[in-house]
Amino acid sequence: MDSLTSGLSRLVRNEHLVLSVLAVLLGGVSAAAVILFRTAIGGVQFVGFGFTHEFVVTGTAGVPWSQLLLVPAVGGLVVGLFLRWAIKGGRAHGVAQVIEGSTMPASTLSLRDGVVSTIAAAVSIGAGASTGREGPAVHLSATFGAYVSRLLRLPHGSARTLLGCGAAAAVAASFNAPIAGVFFALEVIMRHHSLRAIAPIVISSVTATIISRAQYGNAPAFVLPDVVLHSLWEFPAFVMLGIVAAIAAIALSRSIFFAQTVAERSRVPGWGRPAVAGLAVGGMAIVAPQVLGVGYEATDATLRGDFAFTLLLLLIAAKFLATAISLGFGFGGGVFSPALFLGAMVGAAFGSVAGTVFPELFSGSSTYAVIGMGAMAGAMLGSPMSTILIVFELTGDYTLTVAVMIATVVASLIMQQLYSRSFFHAQLERRGLQFSHALDEGLLKGLHVETVMDPTCQTVSVDEGVEGVGRILMRTREQSIVVVDHDSCFVGTISHNDLAHADESVTKTAGDLAVTHTSSVSEGDNLQSALDQLAAQEIDHLPVVDTSGHVVGVVYETAILRALLRAHSEEAGNT
């Protein structure tokens, strides 16, 4: 009986087993959330336009122009008032907050904010806002992971893994693409391919896919025609398409931020800005209803080659404007769907031009649409591998996937060199968050001084004479020694410089000589706080005190930096 109890105890304490069980839970909850989210979007569409399906262009064909104009505006007003009441800052959250949360303790991601942002996105997309549904799904699923991490008091590394599990499950359930979900989580959220993290993320992604397929069937998000490459001589054109896709991704990112700046400088109150955006999107929808919502029907039509070149140019311009206004003026939603829409149309338009120049080598506009979709989405999201895999899972065509790889890698490299790692990182940079620094800060905040302090600290009593202090300083290798009172509580420090400039007429003991500009840290303080104090005081070590103020050790800057390196190694699964 004792051996059975001991075995069960070991199982409960096994981190890999615990994460695997939680991954199944998160995969199921995330898939259910995605299904509920899509149902809610359909419900809002039914109230506004009278249909629940995703074929927005078909569904709005008989809708009066006044309804097209007013439904997005009324939806925007509802979203603006709801966000003003329900969330700090009055704006919905998304993938950028998940990336930020992955660098900090999981408590920075609020489940309430996840639910509120998802409700706002459902109303926004259902009312016709030109935004995506994948970003809100990723954010909501990640907040589930953060909530579980806080509930179980998991360490920072495990908490990050659960964020990745939620993100992978959301992408897998959205696109019926489990492999792409895994790589999206590893690329965007985790930023490494740790063996310790891969297993639970795979479990979560597969679980979500199974549940999603039970609801929606085995069909992929997009139904592609048979696309083939006629000649390897087309590959230079694919490289050029990658360059064009990068320019489009940068232009879309800048347009969104420009619209946000215009909105913030306008006299329109925050709660009224989505309504203004809705009125603008509704006006565009009268001429081009393809801009409404996620736009998957129009994306499918582009992949089939249904649109003429002039219509492609019109829709590219309209979708750019509608997306920038929708996101910049405060509608809820993400950029994934708009990036797929625009990437497909930019690719098809580019292919139309390439086909007139080299007709004998042309593989068709559908081929270029698929490649453009992957290239622009990969650059926009900072996730080239996952978007490549989405295309592969949609087509199953190895040759076409190689072409997508080339264009996507080119687009992603240009995006990173000329602008930012992704649209999400650009959002964080606009808020003053340097991502590499934030990752280090998050790791250090998860570690405590007591884990790296040296318990052997050179101290001297307040009653020690100046000559004794001098002898002790000469023997020690430290810049300074710590002065304590009769109860071993911290008083101050004495450095070689303090001793050299001491006024012998008034300085008799260590207590007289002690200076208090050097502070101490507590055993429970995090390492980021200790490092900040070291930098502010321009010293290389600090005394450590317990809750009663007794000196119990010293923490060195080198020990903190070694702890940071170990934390990075553990995050990458190299321990």
Secondary structure, 3 states (H helix, E strand, C coil): CHHHHHHHHHHHHCHHHHHHHHHHHHHHHHHHHHHHHHHHHHHHHHHHHCCCCCCHHHHCCCCCHHHHHHHHHHHHHHHHHHHHHHCCCCCCCCHHHHHHHHHCCHHHCCHHHHHHHHHHHHHHHHHCCCCECHHHHHHHHHHHHHHHHHHHCCCHHHHHHHHHHHHHHHHHHHHCCHHHHHHHHHHHHHCCCCHHHHHHHHHHHHHHHHHHHHHHCCCCCCCCCCCCCCCHHHHHHHHHHHHHHHHHHHHHHHHHHHHHHHHHHCCCCHHHHHHHHHHHHHHHHHHCHHHCCCCHHHHHHHHHCCCCHHHHHHHHHHHHHHHHHHHHCCCCCECHHHHHHHHHHHHHHHHHHHHHHCHHHCCCHHHHHHHHHHHHHHHHHCCHHHHHHHHHHHHCCHHHHHHHHHHHHHHHHHHHHHCCCCHHHHHHHHCCCCHHHHHHHHHHHCCEHHHCCECCCCEEECCCEHHHHHHHHHHCCCCEEEEECCCCEEEEEEEHHHHHCCCCCCCCEHHHHCECCCCCEECCCEHHHHHHHHHHHCCCEEEEECCCCEEEEEEEHHHHHHHHHHHHHHHCCCC
